[in-house]
Amino acid sequence: MLSRLYLAVLHSNENCGRPQLETKEGDKVFKLRFKKFKKACTVQEVVGDCTFDYVTVLMEETIRICDAGEEAHLVQPPPTLASAFDRPEKEAAVDAHRTRFGRNDD
């Protein structure tokens, strides 16, 4: 899941500053957006197509690492929050629950 996040960030960084399209005459290109909740239209800039140059760089780096025989840098996940607490015995917890609510169903 973390890999998907990293790819989304790379894609966003690659394409965040795309220039607005221009006509052959040099005029900026706009489009009209008609949204259901508005009674009027809004004007939106039309930007160029997305680029995927970061994929080539990633593939080249992957091939370089594989050819060099480098070991993967695995990150150890932190311990879970629940591991910091002592776990009571199940029978003791059930007895405490029954006693608290005035039920002794033995």
Backbone torsions as a table, in degrees:
resi	resn	phi	psi	omega
1	MET	NA	-36.1	179.6
2	LEU	-65.6	-33.3	178.4
3	SER	-63.8	-39.4	177.9
4	ARG	-63.0	-39.5	178.3
5	LEU	-63.4	-44.6	179.3
6	TYR	-61.9	-42.1	178.5
7	LEU	-64.6	-39.7	178.5
8	ALA	-63.9	-38.6	178.4
9	VAL	-67.1	-43.4	178.0
10	LEU	-60.4	-43.5	-180.0
11	HIS	-63.9	-43.1	-179.9
12	SER	-64.3	-44.6	179.9
13	ASN	-64.1	-36.2	-179.4
14	GLU	-67.5	-35.4	-169.9
15	ASN	-112.5	9.3	-176.0
16	CYS	-73.6	-26.2	-176.1
17	GLY	-109.0	35.1	-178.4
18	ARG	-65.0	138.2	-178.8
19	PRO	-75.6	154.7	177.3
20	GLN	-73.9	139.7	179.7
21	LEU	-68.0	150.7	177.4
22	GLU	-127.4	150.7	175.4
23	THR	-77.1	174.9	178.4
24	LYS	-62.2	-27.5	179.6
25	GLU	-81.4	-8.7	179.7
26	GLY	97.0	5.2	178.4
27	ASP	-81.2	145.0	177.1
28	LYS	-70.3	147.0	-178.6
29	VAL	-99.2	131.5	177.2
30	PHE	-127.7	160.4	172.4
31	LYS	-134.1	155.7	179.4
32	LEU	-96.6	133.6	178.5
33	ARG	-112.5	127.0	178.2
34	PHE	-109.4	106.4	-179.0
35	LYS	-95.9	148.2	-175.2
36	LYS	-64.7	-35.8	-174.2
37	PHE	-83.0	-11.4	179.3
38	LYS	-101.9	152.9	176.4
39	LYS	-95.6	-1.6	179.7
40	ALA	-130.2	167.2	179.5
41	CYS	-92.7	162.0	173.8
42	THR	-119.7	154.1	-179.6
43	VAL	-100.5	133.6	-179.7
44	GLN	-129.4	140.2	176.9
45	GLU	-70.9	147.4	174.8
46	VAL	-104.0	119.7	-178.7
47	VAL	-102.9	167.3	-178.9
48	GLY	-68.2	172.8	-178.8
49	ASP	-68.9	157.4	177.1
50	CYS	-68.0	149.7	173.9
51	THR	-113.2	154.3	-179.0
52	PHE	-128.2	37.7	-178.5
53	ASP	-65.9	-26.2	-179.5
54	TYR	-64.4	-25.9	179.7
55	VAL	-65.4	-41.6	178.6
56	THR	-62.2	-43.6	179.4
57	VAL	-63.4	-42.5	178.4
58	LEU	-63.0	-43.0	179.9
59	MET	-65.0	-41.5	178.2
60	GLU	-62.7	-41.7	179.0
61	GLU	-67.5	-37.9	177.6
62	THR	-63.6	-44.7	179.0
63	ILE	-64.8	-39.2	179.2
64	ARG	-63.4	-42.7	-179.9
65	ILE	-66.5	-41.7	179.5
66	CYS	-65.6	-41.6	179.6
67	ASP	-67.6	-33.2	-179.4
68	ALA	-78.3	-15.4	179.2
69	GLY	73.1	27.0	-179.9
70	GLU	-71.9	147.4	176.9
71	GLU	-80.4	148.6	178.0
72	ALA	-72.7	141.7	177.6
73	HIS	-91.0	97.5	-178.7
74	LEU	-88.4	133.3	179.3
75	VAL	-95.9	129.1	177.6
76	GLN	-77.7	127.9	178.8
77	PRO	-70.0	150.2	178.4
78	PRO	-69.3	157.2	178.4
79	PRO	-65.1	154.0	-179.7
80	THR	-68.5	155.9	179.1
81	LEU	-64.6	-33.7	-178.3
82	ALA	-69.2	-22.4	-178.3
83	SER	-70.1	-15.9	179.8
84	ALA	-78.4	-13.7	-176.9
85	PHE	-103.8	149.0	176.0
86	ASP	-78.2	136.0	179.1
87	ARG	-92.3	124.1	176.5
88	PRO	-75.5	161.0	174.7
89	GLU	-65.7	146.2	-175.5
90	LYS	-63.4	-42.4	-178.7
91	GLU	-63.3	-40.5	179.9
92	ALA	-65.8	-39.1	179.5
93	ALA	-66.9	-40.7	178.7
94	VAL	-65.7	-42.7	178.3
95	ASP	-62.3	-41.8	179.3
96	ALA	-64.6	-36.5	179.1
97	HIS	-67.2	-43.9	-179.6
98	ARG	-66.6	-40.7	-179.0
99	THR	-66.7	-37.9	-178.1
100	ARG	-62.4	-39.4	-177.1
101	PHE	-97.3	13.9	173.7
102	GLY	70.5	25.0	-180.0
103	ARG	-115.6	119.2	170.9
104	ASN	-116.5	89.4	-176.2
105	ASP	-95.1	55.3	179.9
106	ASP	-84.7	NA	NA
